[in-house]
Amino acid sequence: TLMETTFMISGPSAKPGEENRNRFGTGFVMLRRVKPDSNAGQYVLVTAKHVFEDIKGELVTVNLRKRNAAGDAVAFPFSLKIRDKDKVLYTAHPTADVAVIDVTLPDTPSSCSPMHMSLMWIGSQPTNS
């Protein structure tokens, strides 16, 4: 479900006057399929654009979850590079508060089971035929 693929994102604040504070947001992971009838694809993290913009530096922490020996879900931090120096590595919508970035998930037994669905389910731009 979408709730199982939703994670906290955090990092140092980029806002003036908040030099010693962290900023937080959420995002969800889904699979961008290479073909509609395939499970092959690239995982993407979808979040609000302001989440990435409000965090300074190259890295954010995504708190993923994995199963421990007892089968309980426990959080573990995953560093995700969102900038290379001043160059953003994510794609932001020009007017909506949405950003996406390709992500390679760690190989670990996880309760994160990204949704295998087409990005078309979220929305698409009209096309001229």
Buried (B, 14 or more C-beta within 10 A) or exposed (E): EEEBBBBBBBBBBBEEEEEEEEBBBBBBBBBBBEEEEEEEBEBBBBBBBBBBBBBBEBBBBBBBBBEEEEEEEEEEEBEBEBBEEEEBEBEBEEEEEBBBBEBEBEEEEBBBEBBEEBBEEEEEEEEEE
